[in-house]
Amino acid sequence: MNTKTKAGASEETKPSRRKFFIGAGVAVGAVAAISQTPVGKAVIQEIGSAVKEKSDSKTMTAHMRKYYESTML
């Protein structure tokens, strides 16, 4: 085994920025697709109701409520 094949093998296993962004893009696409299914919509609705229940508590200020409402899609 020469040094070129060793270097090539280590480059294949080394993580790269391109692979990271491709993986992140695939993950975002999968989440977007799943969120449009009936199960995904039910989960989103449940999360929304939990956030709304939490926002009704007395410890949250009006500014905090406005921020959390702005983050909901």
KEKE-3310 file (N, C-alpha, C; in steps of 0.2 Angstrom, whole numbers, plus 5000, padded with zeros to 4 digits):
npx = (5004:5003:5008:4999:4986:4983:4982:4971:4961:4959:4954:4942:4935:4936:4926:4917:4913:4904:4897:4890:4881:4874:4868:4861:4852:4844:4838:4831:4822:4815:4809:4800:4792:4786:4779:4768:4760:4746:4749:4760:4754:4746:4755:4761:4750:4748:4760:4758:4747:4752:4762:4754:4746:4757:4760:4750:4752:4756:4769:4775:4780:4772:4780:4788:4778:4774:4786:4786:4775:4778:4787:4780:4774)
npy = (4994:5011:5028:5037:5030:5028:5042:5045:5037:5042:5055:5052:5048:5058:5071:5083:5100:5102:5089:5090:5101:5096:5085:5092:5099:5089:5084:5095:5096:5084:5086:5096:5090:5080:5087:5091:5080:5071:5066:5074:5087:5085:5084:5097:5105:5100:5105:5118:5121:5118:5127:5139:5137:5138:5151:5157:5158:5167:5171:5175:5188:5202:5205:5193:5184:5190:5188:5173:5171:5176:5167:5156:5147)
npz = (5000:4995:4999:4993:4992:5006:5010:5002:5007:5020:5017:5013:5024:5032:5039:5030:5025:5015:5014:5027:5025:5014:5021:5031:5023:5018:5029:5033:5023:5024:5037:5033:5024:5032:5041:5034:5033:5040:5053:5056:5056:5067:5078:5077:5080:5093:5100:5098:5106:5118:5120:5120:5132:5141:5139:5144:5157:5173:5174:5163:5153:5143:5133:5131:5128:5115:5108:5108:5101:5089:5084:5080:5066)
capx = (5000:5008:5005:4993:4980:4982:4979:4964:4956:4958:4950:4935:4932:4936:4920:4917:4907:4899:4893:4886:4876:4869:4864:4856:4847:4840:4834:4826:4817:4811:4804:4795:4787:4783:4775:4762:4756:4741:4752:4764:4750:4743:4760:4762:4744:4749:4765:4755:4743:4756:4765:4748:4745:4762:4760:4744:4755:4758:4777:4778:4778:4769:4786:4790:4772:4774:4791:4785:4769:4781:4791:4775:4774)
capy = (5000:5017:5034:5040:5026:5030:5048:5045:5034:5047:5060:5049:5047:5065:5075:5089:5105:5100:5084:5093:5105:5091:5082:5097:5101:5083:5084:5101:5094:5078:5089:5100:5085:5076:5092:5092:5074:5072:5065:5080:5092:5084:5086:5104:5107:5099:5109:5125:5122:5118:5134:5143:5136:5141:5158:5160:5158:5174:5172:5177:5195:5203:5205:5186:5181:5192:5184:5166:5171:5178:5161:5151:5147)
capz = (5000:4995:5003:4990:4994:5013:5010:4999:5012:5026:5015:5012:5030:5035:5038:5026:5026:5009:5017:5032:5022:5011:5026:5034:5018:5017:5036:5033:5018:5027:5042:5029:5021:5037:5044:5030:5034:5046:5060:5057:5058:5074:5082:5077:5084:5100:5102:5098:5112:5124:5120:5122:5139:5144:5138:5149:5164:5175:5175:5156:5152:5137:5128:5130:5124:5108:5105:5106:5096:5082:5082:5078:5059)
cpx = (5004:5004:4999:4986:4978:4979:4972:4959:4955:4954:4943:4931:4932:4929:4921:4911:4902:4894:4888:4880:4871:4865:4859:4850:4842:4835:4829:4820:4812:4806:4799:4790:4783:4778:4768:4757:4751:4744:4757:4760:4747:4749:4761:4756:4745:4754:4762:4751:4747:4760:4760:4747:4750:4762:4754:4747:4756:4765:4779:4775:4775:4774:4788:4784:4773:4780:4789:4779:4773:4785:4786:4774:4766)
cpy = (5006:5022:5037:5036:5028:5037:5049:5042:5038:5052:5058:5049:5054:5069:5082:5094:5104:5095:5086:5097:5101:5088:5086:5099:5095:5083:5090:5099:5088:5081:5093:5095:5082:5081:5093:5085:5075:5071:5071:5086:5092:5086:5093:5107:5106:5104:5116:5126:5122:5124:5139:5143:5139:5148:5161:5161:5166:5176:5175:5184:5196:5203:5198:5183:5184:5189:5177:5166:5172:5172:5156:5152:5148)
cpz = (5000:4999:5000:4992:5002:5013:5007:5004:5018:5024:5014:5019:5034:5034:5034:5027:5021:5012:5022:5029:5018:5016:5030:5029:5018:5024:5036:5028:5021:5033:5038:5026:5026:5040:5040:5030:5040:5053:5061:5059:5065:5079:5083:5081:5092:5103:5103:5104:5118:5125:5122:5129:5143:5144:5142:5156:5166:5175:5168:5155:5145:5131:5126:5126:5117:5105:5103:5101:5089:5080:5079:5070:5057)
residu = (MET:ASN:THR:LYS:THR:LYS:ALA:GLY:ALA:SER:GLU:GLU:THR:LYS:PRO:SER:ARG:ARG:LYS:PHE:PHE:ILE:GLY:ALA:GLY:VAL:ALA:VAL:GLY:ALA:VAL:ALA:ALA:ILE:SER:GLN:THR:PRO:VAL:GLY:LYS:ALA:VAL:ILE:GLN:GLU:ILE:GLY:SER:ALA:VAL:LYS:GLU:LYS:SER:ASP:SER:LYS:THR:MET:THR:ALA:HIS:MET:ARG:LYS:TYR:TYR:GLU:SER:THR:MET:LEU)
# end
